[in-house]
């Protein structure tokens, strides 16, 4: 196993000698370090690289004797001397289950590959950086005699759109369908760990209830209103914008497709997930309870 570390990345290569003593590459690994780990000492990064590589390749290396090649003797001390403190000690203890032996670097070829992997790993923005950027949520609902469907389009901070369409297993009104689409979209965003969202839709009633320009006076919508507000509180930044239907046409088509309204034969072949509708007979949880507004 050849290991290497750079300022922001670590990389390794696992090879095996054949009957003729020729090395055959088995696996390449690389990892971009998050911000706290970039502040590790260079020797700690190398120890982390060994720990990371053994953890990922445990099914390959556990039955065999493994020789670890590195430019630095710190690996020799890590494997040969008991270390009872610091993060390096924790890694060293975890590595005792493997048969690892440090070897001075004899073959340059294998280590060139490990160095190359460490130096050329793609540094992508961390999940926290992406989650704090603005995500866009377009939503719409469609309800008629054939059924009820909802359409959602989520655009990531990198402008990558993802479309969803769901058919509700019970009939409900247009306003409930709109709320179902909004709530489902917010739930998906939270699963993606998004924290900033720009909500766009053509339902004036739903959006103006969220911004408190309209009061939610109908009992059959209060549960949806409470659920949507509870989800919105989990975001650090929320923007709400009412857009004309023509700008929401793509999501409207998804909702109509899910509700089987004007569905072509080609669209019938597309997969549509079925979702349970929130029952208006169910009382919202204590976290969602709000005083009745209006009326």
C-alpha positions in Angstrom: 0.0 0.0 0.0 1.4 3.4 -1.1 0.1 6.4 0.8 0.5 10.2 0.2 -1.0 13.4 1.6 -1.2 17.0 0.3 -2.5 20.2 1.8 -6.2 19.4 1.2 -6.3 15.8 -0.1 -5.0 12.3 0.7 -4.5 9.4 -1.7 -3.4 5.8 -1.8 -2.8 2.9 -4.0 -3.2 -0.8 -3.1 -1.1 -3.2 -5.2 -0.4 -7.0 -5.1 2.7 -8.8 -6.3 2.0 -11.7 -8.7 4.1 -14.9 -9.0 6.8 -13.1 -10.9 7.1 -10.3 -8.3 5.4 -7.8 -10.6 3.1 -5.3 -8.9 -0.5 -5.2 -10.1 -2.7 -2.3 -9.0 -5.9 -3.4 -7.2 -7.5 -0.2 -5.9 -7.0 3.6 -5.9 -8.4 5.9 -3.2 -8.6 9.6 -2.7 -10.4 11.9 -0.2 -10.8 15.6 0.0 -10.3 16.9 3.5 -12.9 19.1 5.1 -11.8 22.4 6.6 -10.9 21.1 10.2 -8.7 18.3 8.8 -6.8 20.7 6.5 -5.4 22.2 9.6 -3.9 18.8 10.7 -0.1 18.6 10.8 1.3 16.9 7.6 2.3 13.8 9.6 -1.2 13.5 11.0 -2.6 13.8 7.5 -0.4 10.8 6.5 -1.6 8.8 9.5 -5.2 9.7 8.6 -4.5 8.5 5.0 -3.4 5.1 6.3 -6.4 4.8 8.6 -8.8 5.9 5.9 -7.3 3.5 3.3 -7.4 0.5 5.6 -10.9 1.2 6.7 -12.1 1.4 3.1 -10.1 -1.6 1.9 -10.6 -3.9 4.9 -12.1 -6.7 2.9 -9.0 -6.7 0.6 -6.3 -6.5 3.2 -7.5 -8.3 6.4 -6.5 -11.8 5.3 -3.0 -10.7 4.1 0.2 -9.2 5.3 0.4 -5.6 4.0 3.5 -3.5 3.6 3.0 0.2 3.9 5.3 2.5 1.8 5.7 6.1 2.6 8.3 8.9 2.5 8.1 9.5 6.2 9.1 7.4 9.2 6.0 8.6 11.2 4.1 5.6 9.8 6.8 3.3 11.2 6.4 4.8 14.7 2.6 4.7 14.4 2.7 0.9 13.6 5.5 -0.1 15.9 5.1 1.9 19.1 2.0 2.1 21.3 0.4 5.6 21.2 -2.2 6.1 23.9 -3.2 9.7 23.3 -4.3 12.1 20.5 -6.2 11.2 17.3 -3.2 9.4 16.0 -3.4 7.0 18.9 -7.0 6.3 18.1 -6.2 5.5 14.5 -3.2 3.3 15.6 -5.4 1.3 17.9 -8.0 0.7 15.2 -5.2 -0.5 12.8 -4.0 -3.3 15.2 -6.6 -5.6 13.7 -4.6 -5.7 10.4 -1.1 -7.1 9.7 0.7 -3.9 8.7 4.4 -3.5 8.3 6.3 -0.3 7.4 8.8 -0.6 4.6 11.3 2.0 3.5 10.4 3.3 0.0 12.0 1.0 -2.6 9.7 1.4 -5.6 9.2 4.9 -6.9 6.6 3.8 -9.4 3.8 3.0 -6.9 4.4 6.1 -4.9 4.2 8.3 -7.9 0.7 7.1 -8.4 -0.3 7.8 -4.8 1.2 11.2 -5.0 -0.6 11.9 -8.3 -3.9 10.9 -6.7 -3.4 13.1 -3.7 -2.3 16.1 -5.8 -5.1 15.8 -8.4 -8.2 15.0 -6.4 -11.1 17.3 -7.3 -11.8 19.7 -4.5 -15.6 20.0 -4.4 -17.4 22.5 -2.2 -18.3 20.9 1.2 -21.9 20.0 1.9 -22.2 22.8 4.4 -21.2 25.3 1.7 -23.7 23.9 -0.8 -26.5 23.8 1.8 -26.1 27.4 2.7 -26.6 28.5 -1.0 -30.0 29.2 -2.4 -32.1 26.3 -3.6 -35.1 26.9 -5.8 -38.4 25.1 -5.3 -41.2 25.2 -7.9 -44.4 23.4 -6.9 -47.9 22.8 -8.3 -51.0 20.6 -7.6 -53.7 19.3 -9.9 -57.0 17.9 -8.8 -59.9 16.7 -11.0 -62.2 13.7 -11.5 -59.4 11.3 -12.6 -57.4 11.9 -9.5 -55.0 14.2 -7.7 -51.3 14.7 -8.5 -48.5 17.0 -7.5 -45.4 18.2 -9.4 -42.1 19.5 -7.9 -39.0 20.9 -9.5 -35.9 21.6 -7.3 -33.0 23.5 -8.8 -29.7 23.1 -6.9 -27.3 26.0 -6.3 -25.4 24.7 -9.3 -28.5 25.1 -11.5 -29.1 21.4 -11.8 -32.9 20.7 -12.0 -34.5 17.6 -10.5 -38.2 16.9 -11.2 -40.7 14.8 -9.1 -44.3 13.8 -9.7 -46.5 12.0 -7.2 -50.1 10.8 -7.4 -52.0 11.1 -4.1 -54.0 8.0 -3.2 -57.0 10.0 -2.1 -58.9 12.8 -3.8 -58.5 16.3 -2.4 -59.2 19.9 -3.4 -56.8 22.0 -5.5 -55.7 24.0 -2.5 -54.9 20.9 -0.5 -53.0 19.6 -3.5 -51.0 22.8 -3.7 -50.1 22.4 0.0 -49.2 18.8 -0.5 -46.8 19.8 -3.3 -45.2 22.5 -1.2 -44.8 20.3 1.9 -43.4 17.4 -0.1 -40.9 19.7 -1.8 -39.7 21.2 1.6 -39.3 17.7 3.0 -37.1 16.7 0.0 -35.0 19.8 0.4 -34.4 19.1 4.1 -33.3 15.6 3.2 -30.8 17.2 0.9 -29.7 19.3 3.8 -30.6 22.6 2.1 -31.0 25.5 4.4 -31.8 28.4 2.0 -34.8 28.1 -0.3 -36.6 30.3 -2.8 -40.2 29.1 -3.2 -42.0 29.8 -6.4 -45.5 28.9 -7.3 -48.7 30.1 -9.0 -51.0 29.5 -6.1 -51.7 32.9 -4.7 -53.7 31.6 -1.8 -51.0 29.2 -0.5 -48.1 31.7 -0.9 -49.9 34.6 0.7 -51.0 32.5 3.6 -47.3 31.6 4.1 -46.3 35.3 4.1 -49.3 36.1 6.4 -50.9 38.4 3.8 -53.9 36.2 3.9 -55.3 34.5 7.0 -55.8 30.7 7.0 -59.4 30.6 8.1 -60.6 27.3 6.6 -60.3 24.4 9.0 -59.5 21.9 6.3 -56.3 23.8 5.4 -55.1 24.7 8.9 -53.2 21.3 9.3 -51.4 21.9 6.0 -50.6 25.5 6.9 -49.2 24.4 10.2 -47.1 21.6 8.7 -45.7 23.9 6.0 -44.8 26.6 8.6 -43.1 24.0 10.9 -40.9 22.9 7.9 -40.1 26.5 7.0 -38.8 27.2 10.5 -36.1 24.6 9.9 -34.6 26.8 7.1 -32.2 29.6 7.8 -33.4 31.7 4.9 -36.7 31.6 2.9 -37.9 33.6 -0.1 -41.5 33.4 -1.4 -42.4 34.5 -4.8 -45.8 34.3 -6.7 -45.2 33.7 -10.4 -47.7 33.5 -13.3 -48.9 30.1 -14.4 -46.9 30.3 -17.7 -43.7 30.5 -15.7 -44.7 27.5 -13.7 -45.9 25.5 -16.7 -43.3 22.8 -16.5 -44.2 21.9 -12.9 -47.9 22.2 -13.8 -47.4 19.6 -16.5 -45.8 17.2 -14.0 -48.8 17.6 -11.7 -51.3 17.0 -14.5 -49.3 14.0 -15.6 -49.4 12.5 -12.1 -53.2 13.1 -11.8 -53.7 11.4 -15.3 -55.2 14.6 -16.8 -54.5 14.8 -20.5 -51.8 12.1 -20.4 -50.3 10.9 -23.6 -49.3 7.3 -24.3 -45.6 8.2 -23.9 -46.2 9.8 -20.6 -48.2 6.7 -19.4 -44.9 4.8 -19.5 -43.2 7.2 -17.0 -42.9 6.1 -13.4 -45.1 8.1 -11.0 -44.8 7.4 -7.2 -47.9 7.1 -5.1 -48.1 9.1 -1.9 -50.4 8.9 1.1 -52.4 12.0 1.5 -52.3 13.8 4.9 -55.6 13.0 6.5 -57.5 16.0 7.7 -59.0 13.8 10.4 -55.6 13.4 12.0 -54.7 16.0 14.6 -51.4 17.7 14.0 -48.6 17.0 16.5 -48.0 19.3 19.4 -45.2 21.0 17.4 -47.6 21.9 14.6 -50.5 23.1 16.7 -51.4 26.8 16.1 -54.3 28.9 17.1 -57.1 29.0 14.6 -56.8 32.2 12.5 -59.6 34.3 11.2 -63.3 33.4 11.2 
